Amino acid sequence: MTKNSEFFDKEFGILRISSKSKEKDFLKIAIDLPDKEAAHIKKMSTEQALETIRNRIDQFGVSEPDIRIQGEKRILIQLPGIKDTQRAKELIGRTALLEFKLVDETHNLNEALKGNVPPGSKIFYQLKKDESTNRVDKVPYLLKTRTLLTGASLTDARVQIDSQYNEPYVSIEFDKKGGRIFARITEENIKKRLAIVLDNKVYSAPVIQDKISGGSARITGNFTTEEAHDLAIALRAGALPAPVNILEERTVGPSLGQDSINKGILSMVVGGILVILFMVIYYKGAGLIADFALVLNILLIAGGLACLQATLTLPGIAGIILTIGMAVDANVLIFERIREEMNLGKTPRAAVSAGFDRATLTILDANVTTLIAALVLFQFGTGPVKGFAVTLSLGVLSSLLTALFMSRIVFDYFVINRKVKTLSI
């Protein structure tokens, strides 16, 4: 009895003995997980599922997602700006358990379909869609239950286009250990069929023609480009530790937050008008140049957001408002430098040249440090923080362009081409 206890403690230390009974010459022991250990596993599974879903959503391309844990085993996911909700739900709920299994070719499939499934084998199905009728047919396969290799060894999964048939497929890469196992599997089973199974569904079952070394393979299955893309995302992000069930779904239109958005835009407009009036009153003609640069700055930010297909939310509007102040701040530094040079008796052309040259390093130093902070926010922040970081980064870059180059071009036009004798500043 002592030896049995020592063996149990060594091999199953974290488990708890719930009951013991002796049957003939055997000792029957029932074991289970302690409550504390079970709670820990549930908590870790929820946290792992959260990170897996976050990775999938980030690669899906949703702007500013809000993903957080609610309670013990619920995850709240908010996806602003998304249009294809069904595709997003399928991607989130996909377990993405990739397995490689051999096709059982020694037993009769028809007999197995009648209920005579041989030991060590199991029936799996492949779903094939008929494009002409839109019917989905289930093609049965008799596979060996033993899994030869899983997706845990995957390092990458990408969508490729077959040059011969012009159809998308998913190219997968294994780590060194997985590559060696896959090479051994293909070497030992030449002329046999190897099924690629994802979430208990057969995607393809090609015949192994030769040893496949190099740690790479492909998954084919008459995919559309979107299906192949979503499959690659799910494989790259990893498998969920447990199945995910969607308990509640809400689709909220933009009208719900329209009042907040209107107030945000109103604050941006009011702030912009006040800044424009201040620059005109305080710096006169030069203030008009600064206002021109400011309007161009806002247009460049809007163009950048459009190119990135970013969703403009309240944090994003806050980033634009902050950029308005930072953009004129650079012009203020330049104008004050020009004033100092003019007070020393320099000509307008010399004053403009010296003002820009001496203020450039200060402006670059201030904006580069702000840009670094914005990049850190984007790297480590989530949801609204990332949205703020995107608009702030675009604002810093566009303000550097408009203050140091566009404003200089306008000043040079007046002092060189028009040869003005005095500056309105």
N, C-alpha and C positions, 0 to 999 in steps of 0.2 A: 504493500500500500504506500509505503514511503517513497519507493522508486517511482510509482505512478504519479505521485504528487510532485516529485522533483521534475519529472518529464513534462507534466502539464504546466508547471510554473515556467519552465524553460521555453517551451514551444508556444504556449498560449497564455502568456503572462497578463495580457490586458483583458482577457475574457473572464467571465464570472461563472462559477458552477452553480446552476440553478437546481439540479436534482441529481441523485445517484441511486442506482438500483442494480442488484446483482441477478443476472440471468444465467443459470447453469454455471459454466466456467468463465463467463464474461462479466466484466464490470461495465455497466451502461451509464454514461455520464452525459447529462444535458447541459450545454453551456450557452450563455448569451452575453451580450455587451452590457457593462454597467451603465446606469442612467447617465452618469457624467460623461462617459466616453461617447455614448450615443448622441448626447446633446452637442458635444464638440464636433463630431463628424457631420451632423446636420448643419451646424454653423459654418464649418469649412466648406461644405458643399454649396451652400447659398453664396458665400463670398466668392468661390471659384466660378460659379455660374454667372455672378455679376461681372467678373472680369472677362469671362469668355464672351458674354453678350456685348459688353462694351467694345471689345476688340472687333467683333463682327459689325457692330453699328458704325464704328469709326471707319472701317474699310468700305462699308456700304455707301458712305459719302453723305450722311445726314449732318446738317449743320447744327451745332450747339445742342446735342442730345442731353437729356437729363435722366440719368440712370441711378437709382438709389434703392437700398434695402428698406422694406417696410415690415415691421414685426419680425417674426422668427424665420419665415420661409417664403416671404413674398418680395417681389422685385417690381418697383414702379419704373416704367419706361415712358418718357415723353419725347416724341420726335417731331419737332417743329418743321413745317414746310414740306413734309413728305406727302407724296401723291398716291403711290402704289402701296396701300396699307397691307394688302394681302401678301404681296411679295416680302414685305418687311416681317410680317408675322411668321411666314414660312421659314425665313432665315433665322429668326430668333429662336423658334421652337425646334429647329433641327438638331437632333442629338449629335450627328456627324461622327458616328462610330464606324470607322473604316476597317474592314477585315478582308483578308485574302484566304479563301477556302478552296480546296480541291473538289471538283465535281465527282460524285460517286458514279463511276461508269461500270462498276461490277454488278450492280443490282438494277432491277427493272423499275423504271420511273412509274409506269402505269400501275404496277402492283403497289408501289408506295402511295400513290394517289387514292387507291382503294382502302388504305388503312394499314397495309403491311409494310410499315416503315422499318427498315433494318436497323439494328443497334449501331450507334455511332454515326448515323446520318439523319438529315432533317430536310424537309421540303421548304424551299425559298421561292419567291416569285420575282419575275422581272416585269415591270409595267411598260408596255409598248403602246404608243398612241398612233392611231391611224389618222394621218392628216386629212384625208379625203372625207372621212365620216366623223372625225373627232371622237371616235370610240377608243377607250383604253382597254387593251387586252392584257390578261395576266398569264405570263408564260412561266410554267413551273420548272424548277430545277431541283434535283436531288443532290444535296451537298453534304460533304462530311462535316460533322459538327466541330471538329478540331480546327481552331484558328491558327494558321501558320505564321501570320504577320498582321500587326494592327497599325492603325494610323498614329500610334504613339511615337513611331520612329520617323514620322514625316518632318522635314525641315522647310519645305516650300511646296506651294501648289499654285499653278498659273494657267491661264487660259491661252491655248494655242489654236491655230487654224491648220487643219489638215490640207497639205498642198495638193493631194490627189483628189479628194472629194470636196474640198472647200467647206468643211464642216468644223465647228469648234469642238475641242476636246480639252481635258484637264491634264496637264503635265505635272507629275509629282516627283519630288526629290526626297530620298531617304538620307538619314545620317549614316555614319560609317558602319555602325553595327547593323542597322536596318538594311543597308546595301549589301553587306555580306550575307545576311539571312536570305534576302530576296534572290541573290545570285545562287545560293545553295538550293533554294526551293526550285528555281527554274532548271537548274542542272540535274536535279534528281527526278524531275517529273516531265521530261521532254516527251512531246506528243500527247500529253494529258491536258485537260482543260482546267484553268485556274480562274475561279469566279472572284470578281471584285464586288464585295457586298458593303453597302452603306445603309446603316439604320435598318438592317434585316431585309433590304431590298437589293436584288441583283442588278447591277448596272451593266455588266458585260461578263462574258465567260470565254475569253479567247483560248486558242490552243497554243501551248508553249512550243515554239518551233526550235528554240535554241537557248542556251544559257544567256541570261540577261545580266550583265555586270555593269558597273558604273553608278549604281544606286539611283536609277531613274526608271519611271514607268509612265503609262498614260491610261486615263480613264475615258472610255468612249461610251456613248449611249444615246445618240441622236439628240443632242442637246440643242436648245436655242442658245444664243450668245448670253442672254440674261441668266439662264439656268446654269450654264457652265461657270459664269462669273460668280454666282451665289454659292455654288458648290465649292469653288476654289476658296472663297472667303471662309466658309464653314470649316474647311479642312485646315486652312492656315491658322485660324483662331483656336483650333483644338476642339475636342469633344466636350460636351456638357457632362458634368459628373452625374447628373440625374435628369430624367425627362422633365420638360417644362410644359406646364399646362396654362393656357391663357384663361384666366378667370373672368376678366372684365376688359372691355374695349370701349373707348370713347373717342369719337372724332369731333374735334372742336374747331369751328370755323374761326376766321380772323376777326369776326365782329365782337367776340367775347373780350378781346384785349384792345379793341379799337380806341376806346377812350384813353387808355394809357399811352398808346402809340401816338395819338393826336396830341396829347400833352407833351410827349417827348419831342415831336416835330416842332410844336409851337415854341418850346424852350430853345430849340436849336435856331429857329428863325429869329426869335427875339434877341438871343445872344449874338447872332451874326449881325443883325442890324445895328445893335449898340456898338459892337466892335468897329463896324464900317463907319458909323458916324463919328466915333472917337478919333479914328485915324484921319478922317478928312478934316475935322476941326483942329486937331493938334499938329498934324504934319502937312496940311494943305494939299498942294499938288502931289507931293510924294505919297501922301496918304491914299490918293486915288490909285497910284501904282500898287500900293500894298493891298488895297481892296480888290483890284483886278487879280492879283496873285492869290488872294484868299478864295475868290469865286472859282478860279481855275483849280485850286487845291481841292475844294469840295467836289468838283466835277471829276477829278482824277480818282478820288476815293470811291465815288459812286461807280466809276468805270471799273476800278479794281474789284469791287464787291460783285459787280455783274460778271466779270470774267471768272471769278472763283465760284460763282453761283451760290454765294453766301446768303443766308437768311438774315435780314436786318431786324434785330430785336432791340429792346430797350438798352441793354448793355452796349450794343453796337452804336446806338444813337449817342450814348454817353461818351463813347470813344471819339465820335466825330466832333461833339461839342468841345471836348478837351483839345482836340487837334486845332480847332479854330483859334483858341487862345495861344497855342504853341506856334502856329503859323505866323501870326502877327508879331509874336515875341521875337522871332528871328529878324523881321523887318525893323522892329524898334531898335535892336542892337545895331543894325547897319545904318539906320538913319541918324542915330546919336553919334556914331563914328564920323559920318559925313559932316554933321554939324560941327564937330570938334575940328575937323580938317579945314572947314570953311572959315571958322573963327581964327585959324592960324594964317589966313590970307591966301590960301591956295585957290586955284581956278576951279570951276565946277567939274571939269574933266578929271583933274588931279585929285580933287576931294572925293569924287565917286569911286575912283580906282583905289585910293588908299582906304576908304571906308569899307568897301567890300573885302579887300585883302586882309585887313586887320580883324574884321568881325568873323571871317570864315572859320578860323580855328575854334573860336569860342562856340559858334553855332554847331559845328560838327561835333565837338566834345559833348555838348548838352544833348543833342539829338541821338548820337550813337549810344550814350548810356541809357537813354529812354528806350531806344530800340532793343537793347539787350534785355532790359526789364520786361518789355512786351514779349520777346521771344521766350523768356523763362515762364511767363504766365501761360503762353500758348502750349509749351511743352508739358508743364505739370498741372495746368488747370483743367477743369472740365466744364462742359455746358456753357453757361453765360460768361464765365471768365475767359474762355477761348474766343467768344464773339467779341468781347471788349478788346482782347489782345490783337485780333485780326484788324479791326478798324484803327486801333492805335498804331500798329505797325505800318499800315498803308498811309495813315496820316503823317507819320514821321518822314517816310520816304518822299511823299508828295510835297510836304512843306520844305524839305531840303531842295527839291527840284525847283519849286516856284520861287523861293526866297533867294537862292544863290545863283540861279541861271535865268529864270524868266524875268525877275525884277531887274537883273543886271542888263539884260538885253534891252528892256524899255529905257533904262537910264542911259545906256550907251547910244541909243537912237537919238535921244534929245541932246546929249552933250557932244556927240561926234558928228552925227548927220545934220541935226538942226542947229548945232553950234550955239546953244543958248548961253547967255552971259550970266544969268542968275538962276538959282534953283529955288523953287517954292517948297521949302521944307522947314 
